[in-house]
C-alpha cells in the first residue's frame, strides 16, 4: 500500500455509516471535507472529540466543510455511542461515522500504525479540497485529543491561500496580516494588494489579509 501525501487524490470509497450507506465523493460534493479517525467507540477522548466536532457545525458550514468520522466498530455500536456523546457533551452528533469493521478505509488512508497499535486507528485527520486532493494531514497518538480551533485555523489558511497569492505566518488567525508569496514581484503586489504592503526584507513582505 502506498503512503498518501499532500496533493494526492483522496481515495474514494463506499461505506456503511451511522447515517446509512455513503459514497465519500458523493457526500463531499463541491465542499471541503474533514475525515478523521477514532481508535474505538466508547472511548473517553473520542467521546469529547465527536462532541466538539458537532458543536463546530456552524463554523464548518460557514467554510463549506463537511465532516465524516471513522471508527473500527459497527453501525449499531455507533448509534448507541452517539446517544452517550449527545448526553455527555450536550450536543447532537450531526455527521456520519463510518463503521470500518473490515478496516478497508483505515487501510486506504493508512490510519493503522502497527507500532502504536496493530488493530486500532491512530487519530488521523485529513482535510480534502473540493478538487478531492489532500490539503492537510495531521496524525495524533490515541492518547491526545485534537484541537478543533486549530483545524478551523488551518482551513481558513488553506482556503485563503488557495485563492490568493499569499501564505500565512506562524500562529496566524483569520483577519491578521499575511505574507506575500515570493513569486509575486513588488510591482505585481501593488496591483494585487490595494491595502498596501510592508517590505520587512526583500523575501518577507506583509500585507493585510485580502478580502
C-alpha positions as CSV (number, residue, x, y, z in Angstrom):
1,X,0.0,0.0,0.0
2,X,1.4,3.4,-1.0
3,X,1.5,6.2,1.6
4,X,-0.7,9.2,1.0
5,X,1.0,12.5,0.6
6,X,-0.2,16.1,0.3
7,X,-1.6,16.8,-3.1
8,X,-2.6,13.2,-3.7
9,X,-6.1,12.3,-4.8
10,X,-8.1,11.3,-1.7
11,X,-9.2,7.7,-2.2
12,X,-12.9,7.3,-2.8
13,X,-14.9,4.6,-1.0
14,X,-18.4,3.3,-0.2
15,X,-19.0,2.7,3.5
16,X,-21.8,1.8,5.9
17,X,-22.2,4.7,8.4
18,X,-24.4,5.8,11.3
19,X,-26.4,7.6,8.6
20,X,-26.7,4.8,6.1
21,X,-24.5,3.7,3.1
22,X,-22.5,6.6,1.8
23,X,-20.1,7.2,-1.1
24,X,-17.4,9.5,0.1
25,X,-17.1,11.7,-3.1
26,X,-20.9,12.0,-3.4
27,X,-21.1,13.0,0.3
28,X,-18.4,15.7,-0.2
29,X,-19.9,17.1,-3.5
30,X,-18.3,20.5,-4.1
31,X,-17.4,21.0,-0.4
32,X,-14.2,20.8,1.5
33,X,-14.1,17.8,3.8
34,X,-12.6,16.6,7.0
35,X,-12.1,12.8,7.5
36,X,-11.0,11.9,11.0
37,X,-10.5,8.5,12.7
38,X,-11.1,7.3,16.2
39,X,-9.5,4.3,17.9
40,X,-12.8,2.8,19.0
41,X,-16.4,3.5,20.2
42,X,-17.0,4.2,23.9
43,X,-13.5,5.7,24.5
44,X,-13.3,8.8,26.6
45,X,-11.2,11.1,24.4
46,X,-13.2,10.2,21.2
47,X,-16.4,11.0,23.0
48,X,-15.2,14.5,23.7
49,X,-13.8,14.9,20.2
50,X,-17.0,13.9,18.4
51,X,-19.0,16.2,20.7
52,X,-16.6,19.1,19.8
53,X,-16.9,18.4,16.1
54,X,-20.7,18.5,16.4
55,X,-20.6,21.8,18.3
56,X,-18.5,23.4,15.5
57,X,-21.1,22.5,12.9
58,X,-22.0,26.2,12.2
59,X,-18.3,27.1,11.8
60,X,-17.7,24.2,9.4
61,X,-20.8,25.2,7.4
62,X,-19.6,28.8,7.1
63,X,-16.4,27.4,5.5
64,X,-18.3,24.9,3.2
65,X,-16.7,22.0,5.1
66,X,-18.4,18.6,5.6
67,X,-17.2,16.3,8.4
68,X,-17.0,12.5,8.4
69,X,-15.7,10.4,11.3
70,X,-14.5,6.8,11.3
71,X,-14.2,4.0,13.9
72,X,-13.5,0.3,13.5
73,X,-16.7,-0.6,15.4
74,X,-20.1,-1.4,13.8
75,X,-23.1,0.7,12.9
76,X,-25.3,-0.4,15.9
77,X,-22.4,0.3,18.3
78,X,-22.0,3.8,16.7
79,X,-25.7,4.6,17.1
80,X,-25.7,3.7,20.8
81,X,-22.4,5.5,21.4
82,X,-23.9,8.7,19.7
83,X,-26.6,8.7,22.4
84,X,-23.8,8.9,25.0
85,X,-22.0,11.6,23.1
86,X,-25.1,13.7,22.8
87,X,-25.9,13.3,26.5
88,X,-22.4,13.9,28.0
89,X,-21.3,16.6,25.5
90,X,-24.6,18.4,25.4
91,X,-24.8,18.4,21.6
92,X,-26.2,16.4,18.7
93,X,-23.9,14.5,16.5
94,X,-24.8,15.8,13.1
95,X,-22.3,14.0,10.7
96,X,-21.8,10.3,9.7
97,X,-19.5,7.9,11.5
98,X,-18.1,5.2,9.2
99,X,-18.3,1.6,10.5
100,X,-15.0,0.4,9.3
101,X,-15.1,-3.1,10.7
102,X,-13.1,-4.6,7.8
103,X,-10.5,-1.8,8.1
104,X,-11.0,-1.1,4.4
105,X,-11.0,2.7,4.8
106,X,-8.4,2.6,7.6
107,X,-6.0,0.8,5.2
108,X,-6.8,3.2,2.3
109,X,-5.9,6.2,4.4
110,X,-3.1,4.5,6.4
111,X,-4.8,5.1,9.7
112,X,-3.4,2.0,11.5
113,X,0.2,2.3,12.7
114,X,1.2,-1.1,13.9
115,X,4.0,0.1,16.2
116,X,1.4,2.2,18.1
117,X,-1.4,-0.4,18.0
118,X,-2.0,-3.0,15.3
119,X,-5.8,-3.1,15.4
120,X,-6.9,0.4,16.4
121,X,-6.6,3.5,14.3
122,X,-4.5,6.5,15.4
123,X,-6.1,9.9,15.4
124,X,-5.6,10.8,11.8
125,X,-7.1,14.0,10.3
126,X,-7.3,14.6,6.5
127,X,-8.5,17.9,5.1
128,X,-9.7,17.4,1.5
129,X,-10.3,20.2,-1.0
130,X,-13.2,20.4,-3.5
131,X,-10.9,19.0,-6.1
132,X,-10.7,15.8,-4.0
133,X,-7.0,16.2,-3.2
134,X,-5.5,16.0,0.2
135,X,-4.6,19.5,1.5
136,X,-3.6,18.7,5.1
137,X,-2.7,15.6,7.2
138,X,-2.3,15.6,11.0
139,X,-1.7,12.4,13.0
140,X,-2.0,12.3,16.8
141,X,-1.4,9.4,19.1
142,X,-4.5,7.7,20.5
143,X,-4.0,9.4,23.9
144,X,-4.0,13.0,22.7
145,X,-7.3,14.7,21.7
146,X,-7.4,17.0,18.8
147,X,-7.7,20.8,18.8
148,X,-10.7,21.8,16.7
149,X,-9.7,25.5,16.9
150,X,-6.5,24.6,15.1
151,X,-8.4,22.7,12.4
152,X,-10.6,25.8,11.8
153,X,-7.4,27.9,11.7
154,X,-5.7,25.7,9.1
155,X,-8.9,25.5,7.0
156,X,-9.0,29.3,7.0
157,X,-5.4,29.4,5.8
158,X,-5.9,26.7,3.2
159,X,-8.9,28.4,1.8
160,X,-7.3,31.9,1.7
161,X,-4.0,30.6,0.2
162,X,-5.8,28.5,-2.4
163,X,-7.3,31.6,-4.0
164,X,-4.9,34.5,-3.1
165,X,-1.1,34.7,-3.7
166,X,-0.3,34.7,0.0
167,X,0.9,32.4,2.8
168,X,0.1,32.7,6.4
169,X,2.8,33.2,9.1
170,X,3.3,31.4,12.4
171,X,0.3,31.4,14.7
172,X,-1.8,33.3,12.2
173,X,-5.5,33.7,12.8
174,X,-8.1,34.8,10.3
175,X,-8.1,38.6,10.0
176,X,-4.4,39.1,10.7
177,X,-1.7,40.2,8.3
178,X,-0.4,37.6,5.8
179,X,2.8,37.1,3.8
180,X,3.0,37.8,0.1
181,X,4.2,34.8,-1.9
182,X,7.8,35.2,-3.1
183,X,6.8,34.6,-6.7
184,X,4.9,37.9,-6.7
185,X,7.1,41.0,-7.7
186,X,6.7,44.3,-5.9
187,X,5.1,45.7,-9.0
188,X,2.5,42.9,-9.1
189,X,2.0,43.2,-5.3
190,X,1.0,46.9,-5.7
191,X,-1.8,45.8,-8.0
192,X,-2.8,42.6,-6.2
193,X,-2.8,44.1,-2.7
194,X,-4.5,47.5,-2.7
195,X,-4.3,47.7,1.1
196,X,-0.6,48.1,0.6
197,X,2.3,46.1,2.0
198,X,5.4,46.4,4.1
199,X,8.7,45.1,3.0
200,X,10.5,43.7,6.1
201,X,13.1,42.0,4.0
202,X,13.2,41.5,0.2
203,X,11.8,38.0,0.8
204,X,9.4,38.9,3.7
205,X,6.6,41.2,2.7
206,X,3.5,41.6,4.9
207,X,0.1,42.8,3.8
208,X,-3.4,43.0,5.5
209,X,-5.4,39.9,4.8
210,X,-7.0,40.3,1.3
211,X,-10.9,40.3,1.2
